[in-house]
Amino acid sequence: MLSLQTGISLFQTCPRSKDSFPGRIVHCHDLRDASHFFRQNVLVIGGGRAAEDVALQLRKFGASSVSISARSRPLGLRWPDAVREVAPVEAVRGSR
């Protein structure tokens, strides 16, 4: 699953390569129940407080792991187990 925290609710942005990503893509505005991602590995794209909040909620409700990728500087927080910051994502690839 890929969770996006990019753009505001009215002007959400999404990677150009999103159509080739085999998993589910959700903007934080549309994320209503983090328990849907129980035992899944999740990539959160975004560098603000929404990314932080979504990452912690996903882990709290049972995501196996949460990776956070930001284009700018890392958030630099002390994350709980199974939450980590990763290098900026340039593209998402896969097959459906």
C-alpha positions in Angstrom: 0.0 0.0 0.0 1.2 3.5 -0.8 -0.2 6.4 1.3 0.3 9.9 -0.1 0.5 13.0 1.9 1.2 15.3 -1.0 -0.9 18.3 -1.9 -3.9 19.5 0.0 -7.3 17.8 -0.1 -8.6 19.9 -3.1 -5.3 19.6 -5.0 -4.0 16.2 -4.3 -0.8 15.2 -6.2 0.2 11.7 -7.2 3.3 10.2 -8.8 3.1 10.1 -12.6 4.0 6.4 -12.5 1.0 5.5 -10.2 -0.8 3.5 -12.9 2.0 0.9 -12.9 2.0 0.4 -9.1 0.4 -2.9 -8.3 -0.8 -2.0 -4.8 -3.4 0.3 -3.3 -2.8 4.1 -3.4 -4.5 6.3 -0.8 -4.2 10.0 -0.2 -4.2 10.9 3.5 -7.5 12.8 3.0 -9.2 9.5 2.0 -7.6 7.3 4.7 -10.5 6.6 7.2 -9.5 3.3 8.9 -5.8 2.4 9.3 -6.8 -1.1 10.5 -7.4 -2.0 6.8 -3.7 -2.2 6.5 -3.1 -4.8 9.2 0.0 -7.0 8.5 0.8 -5.0 5.4 4.0 -3.1 4.5 3.2 0.5 3.8 5.1 3.3 2.1 4.1 6.8 3.1 5.2 9.6 0.8 5.3 13.0 2.3 7.4 15.1 4.7 4.9 16.9 6.8 2.9 16.3 9.9 0.2 14.4 7.9 2.9 11.9 7.0 3.9 11.5 10.6 0.3 11.1 11.8 -0.6 8.6 9.1 2.6 6.6 9.7 2.0 6.3 13.4 -1.7 5.4 12.9 -0.9 2.7 10.4 1.7 1.1 12.8 -0.7 1.5 15.8 -3.4 -0.4 14.0 -1.2 -3.2 12.9 0.8 -2.5 9.7 3.8 -4.8 9.6 6.1 -2.0 8.6 5.8 1.6 7.6 8.5 3.4 5.5 8.3 7.2 5.1 9.8 8.9 2.1 10.1 12.7 1.8 11.5 14.8 -1.0 13.0 17.3 1.4 14.9 16.8 4.6 14.0 13.8 6.9 11.5 14.4 9.7 14.3 13.2 12.1 12.0 11.9 14.7 12.5 8.9 17.0 10.2 6.3 15.4 8.7 3.3 17.1 9.8 -0.2 15.9 8.9 -1.0 12.3 8.7 2.7 11.3 11.6 4.1 9.4 12.5 7.0 7.0 13.9 6.0 3.6 15.4 7.8 0.6 13.1 9.9 -1.6 11.0 7.8 -4.0 11.5 8.8 -7.6 9.0 6.3 -9.2 6.7 3.4 -8.3 6.9 0.4 -10.5 5.3 -3.0 -10.7 2.7 -4.9 -12.7 -1.0 -5.3 -12.0 
